[in-house]
Amino acid sequence: MAELASRDAPDRLEVVRAFVNTRDLEAGTDALATPGDLAEHLVAWQLLPEHGRLAPADLRLAVELREALRTLLRSHNGQRVETGPATDLLNRITALAGLSPAMTYSGTVSYHAARGGGIGALGALVAIVYTGEAQGTWGRLKACASEACHWAYYDTSRNRASRWCHMQLCGNRAKAQTFRARHSGSPLPTPPPGS
């Protein structure tokens, strides 16, 4: 899926998109198999100092955060999902990392984690979400409406109505499924709200 559906997010929000996409549901792959894999990604995204070491507990929390973010991105796409546990996790990481806002000299707000290591790096990821919300870009980061995909992408459409990470792949598959169901007498799949 990665080669077909880039749709990069602006600025540091791209890190959140890339983080969610470390798990490819369609291919059945996960780039965060070990704490070392996680550390490598966090260093590359400038969220963890070079040679940072992480524990298995950091990996478990990172995977939990990744899937919580995917849930929130699905809700951005109008899918009916329970967002309470995902929001609670972001708030828990905010508290654990000691994340706090600070005004910059340019008049914008930035967030800083009081703790370092894995929890500080995950807090920095959550801070990117908060910054995206403040800038109005967070809601455009979505997860593909395809149940087999849920790839994170940035919606660049004027009306913010894009539903698929890649229209020619996931969108056409959904249209073909609806067409087949309509012409076979089978019940049509229930579309997500707002479609």
Residue pairs with C-beta under 8 A, 6 or more apart in sequence:
1 24
1 26
1 27
1 149
1 151
1 165
1 166
1 169
2 21
2 24
4 165
4 166
4 168
4 169
5 144
5 151
5 153
5 165
5 166
5 169
6 153
7 153
7 154
7 155
7 156
7 165
8 14
8 17
8 154
9 16
9 17
9 132
9 137
9 140
9 141
9 154
10 137
10 154
11 135
11 137
12 128
12 131
12 132
13 128
13 131
13 132
13 137
13 138
13 141
13 154
14 154
15 45
15 47
15 125
15 128
16 69
16 125
16 128
16 129
16 132
16 141
16 152
17 141
17 152
17 153
17 154
18 41
18 45
19 41
19 45
19 66
19 69
19 125
20 66
20 69
20 70
20 73
20 143
20 152
21 151
21 152
22 30
22 31
22 32
22 41
22 66
23 29
23 30
23 31
23 32
23 66
23 67
23 70
24 30
24 151
25 148
25 149
25 150
25 151
26 148
26 149
26 151
31 37
31 41
32 38
32 41
32 59
32 62
32 63
32 66
34 59
35 53
35 54
35 55
35 56
35 58
35 59
36 54
38 54
38 58
38 59
38 62
38 118
39 48
39 52
39 53
39 54
42 48
42 52
42 54
42 118
42 121
43 49
43 50
43 51
43 52
47 121
47 124
47 125
48 54
48 117
48 118
48 120
48 121
49 116
52 117
52 118
52 121
54 117
54 118
55 118
57 118
58 117
58 118
58 119
58 122
61 93
61 118
61 119
61 122
62 118
62 122
64 89
65 89
65 90
65 93
65 122
65 125
65 126
68 85
68 86
68 89
68 90
69 86
69 129
69 152
70 143
70 150
70 152
71 81
71 82
71 83
71 85
71 86
72 83
72 86
72 87
73 141
73 142
73 143
73 150
73 152
74 81
74 142
74 143
74 150
75 81
75 83
76 138
76 139
76 140
76 141
76 142
76 143
76 155
77 142
77 143
77 144
77 145
77 163
77 192
78 145
78 163
78 192
78 193
78 194
78 195
79 143
79 145
79 192
79 193
80 192
80 193
90 126
90 129
93 99
93 119
93 122
93 123
93 126
94 123
94 126
96 115
96 119
96 123
97 113
97 114
97 115
97 119
97 120
97 122
97 123
97 124
97 126
98 113
98 114
98 115
98 123
99 111
99 112
99 113
99 114
99 123
99 126
99 127
99 130
100 111
100 112
100 114
101 109
101 110
101 111
101 130
102 109
102 110
102 111
102 112
103 109
104 110
109 131
109 134
110 127
110 131
111 124
111 127
111 130
111 131
112 127
113 119
113 120
113 121
113 123
113 124
113 127
114 120
115 123
129 138
132 138
132 141
133 139
137 154
139 160
140 154
140 155
140 156
140 160
141 152
141 153
141 154
141 155
142 152
142 153
142 154
142 155
142 162
142 163
143 150
143 151
143 152
143 153
144 150
144 151
144 152
144 153
144 163
144 164
144 165
144 166
144 170
145 163
145 164
145 170
145 174
145 192
145 195
146 164
146 165
146 170
146 173
146 174
149 165
149 170
151 165
151 166
151 170
152 165
153 162
153 165
153 166
155 161
155 162
156 162
161 194
163 171
163 192
163 195
164 170
164 171
164 174
174 189
177 189
178 188
178 189
180 186
181 187
181 188
181 189
182 188
